[in-house]
Amino acid sequence: MSLTPSNSSLAAARVRRTLAFRLTAAYSVVGLVLLLLATAGLYLVLRVELERSTGLFLADKLHVLRTLLRERPDDFDGLREEIELESAARRYQQFYIRLLDEHGVPILTTPGMTEQLDMATLVSRTRGRPEHLVSMTGRNGQAFRIASAAAPVGAAMDRIDTIQIAIDVAQEEGLLRRYRFWFWTILGATAILFPLIGYRIARHGVRPIEEIAATARRITSTNLRERIRAEGYPSELASLAETFNAMLVRLDESFAQISRFTADIAHDLRTPINNIRGEAEVALARARTVEEYRDVLESSLEESVRLSDLIGDLLFLARAESPLSDLHRQPMNVGELLTAVREYYEATASDGGISLVADGGQESITAALDRPLMLRAVSNLVSNAIAHTPRGGSVTVAAFAADAELCIQVSDTGAGIPSEALPRVFDRFFRADASRSRSSTGAASSGTGLGLAIVQSIMSLHGGSAAITSEPGLGTCVTLRMPLLGC
């Protein structure tokens, strides 16, 4: 026996899974339930009101007869008119009354009452329930409401008669029966119409989702400029489309950045490798002296160090962006950290005729930081500042606490950075211009273009951020901000 499901079962399963089907089912069920509750409530209200109207009519009749018996006990004609003649004159909703004396002997009876009702059943149904409305079925199957009440006779009330009253409620029952018929008819019709109407509404509602899905299917790594047109969409779907478009913008920018990053990596890796290869080929082209071979080896070693630094920086950025990256915080004096950086770069700054100052603040600032990472971040900034500050300039490293944040600033009096380049200075491999790519001695800088990107990554790991301000010809200031966590 084959276990492969048939095409019809797969199609049925797909229909059950569609959003339009689920919305249609929800619309239909909710609509039918609400209609059922509404019509059932109206039915109950109608039934209660009809019974209330019947009860008020019977109570009014009992009150009239009691009044006649108490105030005019000798007015036999008035009693006869109320009991025998008035009911006979009614064409619809007839009522029947029987007046019994204190011994249970009938005094007056509405004509036809005994033919319509079984008197023994009437007496048994009303016994012990004075003036309570009781349902009863007549001899011919009609529905009646019956009641029995005691009626004192005369002002002295020396005799108590009994009034038995019954009203034909067949018309009320017919009205309720017709209501129930139309109720089930309308409910059955709506059970057919609701799914049809609900499906059309659901299909219209999910059409924007299908358009969004169709647009998403057209998007590939080479076609990220596709956008969803949200005009005419409901506000919720328009918000979804705008969010989706914003995501595509970010993806497009990320892919473009990755493409530039890949090209920059290829360029920066190829340059030292080509240099090493070229020097090796030249050295091997003919016999060389020991000094010449030494020069070639020194040059190759320099390029290898540059290549190793580049690879190390790339590996660091890859590890820093990993979600598993963790910090090893430890209590440290920020002033001592800045002093250590100044002492390390002091000789380099002196050789370039640059003044290097470290200011740890008037008060000692202690924070829980990852010391190796913070040393690297501040060192990168100081190295950049020294490299791009002319002779006679100054580089200042300062730290201070403000609003529960630790701030470290590295400022210089160098050439500065053009304003149009500032938004991209933290991008990988980005170099502002030739003036920022050369050292203070005029030689080409050996930087990889990853220094500020590494600083930004270290700040992200510490839950902080890096910001830069610069004016061409006046200098640059980089500010590191991070939460000031205690030890």
C-alpha positions, -999 to 999 in steps of 0.1 A, spaced: 0 0 0 14 34 -10 18 59 19 20 89 -5 -9 113 2 -32 120 -27 -33 154 -45 -68 161 -31 -57 155 5 -27 178 0 -49 205 -16 -73 202 13 -45 205 38 -32 236 20 -67 252 21 -68 246 59 -35 262 63 -43 294 43 -48 326 62 -79 334 40 -95 301 51 -88 308 88 -101 343 86 -132 331 68 -138 305 94 -133 330 122 -157 355 105 -183 329 100 -182 314 135 -181 348 152 -209 361 130 -231 331 135 -225 331 173 -233 368 175 -265 364 154 -275 334 175 -271 353 207 -289 384 194 -319 365 180 -321 342 210 -320 372 233 -348 389 213 -368 357 214 -365 355 252 -375 392 255 -405 387 233 -416 357 253 -412 374 286 -431 405 274 -460 384 261 -463 365 293 -461 398 312 -488 413 291 -510 382 297 -503 383 335 -513 420 336 -545 413 317 -555 385 341 -545 406 372 -567 435 359 -597 411 354 -593 397 389 -591 432 403 -623 443 385 -643 412 397 -630 415 432 -641 452 433 -676 443 420 -680 415 446 -668 437 474 -685 470 466 -716 458 446 -723 422 457 -759 424 446 -751 437 411 -757 404 393 -760 420 359 -726 437 362 -710 404 372 -728 386 344 -716 412 319 -680 408 331 -680 370 332 -704 359 304 -709 387 279 -675 405 276 -655 373 268 -681 362 242 -677 395 225 -639 391 220 -629 375 187 -592 370 195 -575 359 227 -607 348 244 -607 344 281 -630 324 304 -641 331 339 -659 309 365 -673 323 398 -678 298 426 -695 303 459 -679 294 493 -691 258 488 -676 255 454 -708 256 435 -706 276 402 -725 309 402 -715 323 368 -695 307 340 -683 321 307 -701 301 279 -679 274 264 -655 273 293 -663 237 302 -660 226 266 -625 241 263 -611 232 297 -611 203 320 -623 218 353 -609 191 374 -574 197 359 -579 234 363 -587 230 400 -558 207 406 -533 229 388 -543 261 407 -547 245 441 -522 260 466 -510 286 441 -534 316 445 -531 343 419 -502 325 402 -502 322 364 -501 285 354 -498 270 319 -524 244 309 -535 227 277 -572 227 267 -593 199 255 -586 207 219 -548 212 224 -549 250 228 -525 267 252 -540 285 282 -528 305 311 -549 300 342 -552 315 377 -574 312 407 -580 338 434 -602 343 465 -627 372 464 -644 385 496 -681 394 491 -696 426 505 -682 452 528 -685 428 558 -666 401 539 -688 375 555 -685 353 524 -655 344 502 -661 333 467 -635 318 443 -627 333 408 -612 309 382 -599 326 351 -583 313 319 -570 330 288 -564 315 254 -527 322 244 -528 302 211 -521 334 192 -490 342 214 -478 307 209 -483 310 172 -463 342 171 -435 326 190 -436 296 167 -434 318 136 -405 337 152 -387 304 158 -393 294 122 -378 327 108 -351 325 133 -338 291 121 -344 302 84 -323 334 88 -297 315 107 -294 288 80 -292 315 53 -265 334 71 -246 301 76 -243 301 38 -238 338 32 -213 344 60 -186 321 46 -190 335 11 -189 371 23 -161 364 48 -140 347 21 -143 378 -1 -134 400 27 -105 378 37 -91 376 2 -93 413 -1 -75 417 33 -47 393 25 -41 406 -10 -15 431 3 3 403 21 4 383 -12 19 414 -29 45 417 -2 53 381 -6 56 385 -44 80 414 -39 100 394 -14 104 365 -39 118 389 -65 145 401 -41 179 384 -44 215 393 -34 219 410 -68 185 428 -67 182 446 -33 167 478 -48 132 463 -50 108 481 -28 72 475 -16 47 501 -26 26 507 5 1 532 -10 -34 522 -2 -25 495 23 -41 495 58 -20 512 85 -8 479 100 4 465 66 17 499 56 39 499 87 50 463 79 59 474 43 78 504 56 97 482 81 104 457 53 117 485 30 139 499 58 153 464 63 160 462 25 178 496 27 200 483 56 207 450 37 215 470 6 239 492 25 254 461 43 259 443 10 275 474 -5 297 477 26 307 440 24 316 444 -13 338 474 -4 352 456 25 360 426 3 377 448 -23 396 466 4 408 433 20 419 421 -14 437 453 -21 454 455 14 464 419 13 476 419 -23 499 450 -18 523 434 8 522 400 -9 530 416 -43 558 436 -26 573 405 -11 570 386 -43 584 414 -64 614 418 -41 620 381 -40 619 378 -79 643 408 -82 666 392 -57 666 359 -75 670 374 -109 708 375 -105 734 369 -78 734 395 -50 757 406 -23 750 397 13 740 433 20 715 433 -8 700 400 4 698 415 38 679 445 25 655 422 6 649 401 38 643 433 59 619 446 34 601 413 32 600 411 70 585 446 72 558 437 47 551 404 66 547 423 98 522 446 81 504 416 67 503 400 101 490 431 117 462 434 91 452 397 96 453 402 134 430 432 131 406 414 109 405 384 133 399 407 162 369 424 145 355 390 136 357 379 172 344 412 185 312 409 164 305 374 174 275 371 197 296 348 220 322 375 227 326 382 264 345 408 284 369 401 312 362 431 334 384 439 363 388 470 386 412 494 371 423 530 377 415 549 345 442 575 353 469 548 355 456 533 322 461 567 304 495 571 320 506 537 307 495 547 272 513 580 274 546 563 286 544 538 258 540 565 230 561 592 247 593 583 228 574 583 194 558 616 202 591 632 212 608 620 180 580 638 160 583 669 181 548 664 195 537 671 231 518 641 246 497 648 278 476 624 298 450 638 322 433 613 344 410 638 360 413 657 393 399 627 412 409 591 407 383 573 386 380 535 391 359 514 367 354 478 358 368 474 323 385 449 301 421 462 305 437 447 273 408 459 251 407 494 266 445 497 262 441 488 226 413 513 220 431 542 236 464 532 220 448 531 185 435 567 190 468 580 204 487 563 175 464 579 150 466 613 166 505 612 167 506 600 131 485 629 119 498 658 141 526 679 126 557 688 145 551 713 173 516 701 178 501 684 208 480 653 217 459 652 249 444 621 265 418 629 292 392 610 313 363 622 333 330 610 347 296 625 338 260 613 342 271 578 353 293 575 322 330 572 318 343 595 291 378 592 276 389 619 251 418 619 227 423 652 210 451 665 187 460 697 169 466 679 136 453 685 101 417 675 109 392 656 88 368 670 62 332 672 74 319 650 45 343 622 57 333 622 94 302 599 90 325 571 76 356 573 97 346 543 117 341 522 86 366 495 79 395 504 56 382 540 52 409 566 49 397 602 47 423 616 22 460 617 15 467 642 44 453 617 68 471 588 52 506 602 57 525 604 90 539 636 105 572 629 88 556 629 54 560 592 48 531 571 38 512 557 68 513 520 73 479 520 89 454 494 78 424 516 80 409 494 108 420 513 139 388 533 144 366 503 134 384 483 162 378 512 187 341 512 178 339 474 183 355 476 217 331 504 227 301 482 216 314 453 237 315 477 267 280 489 260 293 523 249 299 544 218 326 564 200 320 599 186 344 621 166 345 659 160 370 676 137 377 708 120 402 709 91 434 727 101 425 728 138 425 692 149 404 662 159 387 650 191 375 614 196 353 608 226 347 573 241 316 569 263 306 539 283 286 531 314 306 537 346 304 503 363 317 501 398 339 474 411 
